[in-house]
């Protein structure tokens, strides 16, 4: 066989084609999960079927089954997709050279945006659904990770003087509870974005309800 000319165009690597197929599958899988999240937001988990999700994507139900095993897995994947930005925020906060108050503020910003995303309903309601024990345990574990991360920042803030001493458990519950409730009323067609809502909530958390000198009292 003759050697290839050095000027000949290189053949496409089969590994490259394989990577493209893998990427394409991941993109489609994410589309299925997002379609499920939107459907759960609109109709609730029990009122949503895989047929509904397939119809939204304009594909057949067997196509949906290619990417997930069942509706329970879809809800679980929606939960994981929603909570991952908060976990990422906690990881980033550990590396920040800032006070605990500033690091907590960054985490709460991630939290607020996540709850106001299409995954918000799944994030706060997944644990209430009839999921398999392994999925339920994983959800509880991830929620505990977030809770413990917020408590740790509250304790560190009390130590460095950037946060008024408080009960970390009760304060973490209050913060998370307020943010979680966003998912019950927020809709993407509202005038405020997820970032706007996160910023507004953080302002309330930081400033409280006490009047400031020179502030105008609304009547």
N, C-alpha and C positions, 0 to 999 in steps of 0.2 A: 504493500500500500504506500502510495506516495505521501511524503510529509506535507503537511499543510503549509501553504505559503505564509510567510510572516505578515503579509499585508491582508490576508483573508479575514473576514469578519468573524469574531469569536462566536461559537455556538452558545445559546442560552443554557445556563447551568440548570440541570434538573432540580437541584436544591433550591434555586431561586423560585422556580415554578411551584415547588412544594410550599415554600414560605408564603407565596402569594395566595395559594389555596387556603392555608391555615389562617391567614389574615382575613380573607373573605368570609370564612366560616365564623370567625370571632365577631366580625362586624354584623353579620346576620343574626347571630345569637343575641348580641346586645340589642338589636332591633326588636327581637321577640320579647325580651325582658322589658324594654321600654313600652312596648305596646301593651303588655300585661299591666304595667304600672298605671298607665293612663286608663285602662279599662277598670281596674280596681278602684281608682279614684272616682270614676263616674258612676259605677254601678255597685260597688262593693265586691268583696271577694266571693261570697256565696252566689251572687247573682251574675257572675261572670263565668262564661264557659270557654273552653279552648276553641270552640267554633267562633265565638266572638273575636278572640284574638287573631285567629286565622283570617277572618273576614276583614279585620282592620288592616292586616298586612297584605291582603289580596293573595293569599296562598291557601293551600289545602291544609286540613288538620294534620295529616301525616307529616307535612313539612315542619309543623310546630314540634311534633314528637321527635323529629330528628335532632332538635336542639335541647329539649328538656324532656324529662320522663313523664311529668304530670303537672297538674295545676299547683299542687303543694310545693313542688320544686320551684315553680315560677315565683310564688309568693316569697319563698325563702331567698331566691336570687335577687328579688326586688329589695328585700330587707338588707341584704349584704351590700348591694350597690348603693343604697341610700346611706348606710352607716359608715362606709369606707372613707368618705371625705372627713368625717369627724375623727376617725382613728388617725388619718393622715395629719389632721390638724394637731392632734395630741403629740404625734411623733415630731412634727416640726417645732412645736412649742418647747420640747426638751432641748432643742439645739439653739433656741433664741437667747441672745445675751440681753435679757430685759427682765424687768421685775415680774413677779408672779402675776400681778394684776394685768400687766400688758400681755403676758402669755395666755392668761385665762380669757382675756378679751378676744384674742385671735382664735382660740378654740371655740368660743361661743359664736363668733362670726361664721365659722365653718358649720357649726351646729344649726344655726338659724337658716343658712342657705340650703342646707341639706333637707331640713324639714319642709321648706317651702318649694322643694323640687318636686318632680313628678313621682319621686319615690317616698314622699313624706307620709302618705297614708299607710303604705306598707311598713314603713319604719315603726310607726307607733301602734299599729294594729296587728301586726303579724303574730305577736305572742298570744293574742286572744283567739286565734283561729285553731282549728283542729289539725295541727301538724304532727308528723311522726315525732316520737320522743327524741331522736337524735337531732333533728332540726330544731326542736324547741329548746333543747339543752344548749345548742350552739348559739341560738339567739340570746338566751339568758347570759351566756358567757360573754358575748360581745357587748351587750348592754352593761354588764357589770364592769367591763374594762373601761367603758366611757365614764361611768359613774365614779369609779375609783380614780381615774385620771383627773376629773374635776375636783374631787375631794383633795387630792394631793396638791393641786395648785392653790386651793383655798388655804390649806395648812401652810404651804410655803409662803403665801402672801401674808399670813398673820406673822410669820417668822421674820420676813424682810421688811415688814411695816407698810406694805403697799395695799393691804386689805385689812379692814377692821376685824378683829378677832370674832369668830362666829362658830357655830356648830357646823362642821364640814358636811355631815350627813344631811341635816335638814336643809342647809343652804343649797347643796347639790341637787337635792330633790326639788326644791323650789325653782331653781334655774332650769333644770331639765323639764319639769312639769309645764312651766310657762312656755318654753320653746316647743315642746311636743304638741301643745294645744293649737299651734299654728296650722298643723295639718288638718284640723277639723273645720277650719273656716277659710283657709287660703285657697284661691283658685288662680290659675295662671293668667286669666283674662283680667284680673284686677289691675288697678293702676300702679300699685307698688310691686316692685320686683322682689325676689328673694333677698337680694343684697340690701334693699331699702328696709325691709322688715327686720332683718338681722341687726342692722345699724340702729333702728328705732328701739328694739328690745334691749340692746346693750346700753343705750343711753339711759333707759329707765333703770336697768340694773345698777349702773354706775352712779347715777345721780339720786336715785330714790325719788320720793314724792315731797320732800321737804322744800318749801319755797326758798329761793335765793334772794339775796339783797338786790333790790331794784327790779325784781321780776314782776311782770304784769299778771295780775290775777284775772282769769277769765270768769265772766259772770254769765 
